[in-house]
Amino acid sequence: MRQRSKWTSEISVAVVGAGAMGCLFAGRIAETGAKVTVIDVDRHRLDAIREKGILLTDDAGTRAIRVEAGLAQDFPGPVDLLLLFTKGMHSATATASVAHLRHCDPIALTLQNGIGNAEILAGTFRSDRVVMGTALIPADLTGPGAVETHGFASLQLGAFADADAETVDRVGDLLERSRFAVHRHPAIGVAVWEKLAFNAALNAIGMICRLPNAGLNNPAGRRIATAVVDEAVAVAASKGLILDRDNIVQHIDAALREHGAHKASMLQDRDAGRPGEIETINGAIATQGRRESVATPVCDTLADLVRIIEAAEPAPD
């Protein structure tokens, strides 16, 4: 049977991962009238969301938004759309935890940082039901189930493998109704690599220096960030993906100027005593560079520095 081009407000959405982005998307999608369930492994956070809802602060103000919340094994569905918002190193485990939802035949969406997440989803759900993309949104957790974001909220969406345009449009329409600026990208693999370059340019430096964006807004910070972009562009080109270097640098400039107080996600992880996503960001660029015989000395060095820090600052018991 042919799908409707748009979902009604009665759809069921599961958001896997209750970090800043997961809470932001769960809250805004719930405001459209969709039934939203947040899935996580942190029982304390789930209890807070069940008790108080998601406390969302954005340019529209602060409000509490009621959603469902629970462990993966306690959610039987139904689900029309599944969003994966864990850290990249948890993608495989998180996807396996919701594999029982395959019988619902949901569309599965990843807007995560790094590369390889769509492939993980496609290994469990139908590849023609996987949508991938990027999210350029500064969002910070301010407490269990509390998230704050201001300014731009730009998304790029596209089909992984053989998902059709109607599938992408259904997801895009829902996210537009959730007050995100959505751009359909005909070559989403390029967009994912451009976002990878953006994240690699700012995340590791912020984590290592323990500084928000404003602390990197100087000649030294910009030199390192630009060198990372150049390495990512070179590695992507070796794989047949032509990135818009100038556009990436412009986004970095905007982040440094307009979101100086924002802490990169890897810095948030360090402050919370959690391992970061270095292996799916700078580490992934370096790994792909070795495979393609493209030198990535800056990404190699940044990744090694993060590894040293994480080894010296183990997560709390």
Helices and strands as residue ranges (DSSP letters): E 12-16, H 20-30, E 35-39, H 43-52, E 54-58, E 61-65, E 68-70, G 72-74, E 81-84, G 88-90, H 91-97, G 99-104, E 107-110, H 117-124, G 127-129, E 130-136, E 139-143, E 146-149, E 154-159, H 165-177, E 181-184, H 188-209, G 213-216, H 219-238, H 245-258, H 265-271, G 278-280, H 282-291, H 297-312
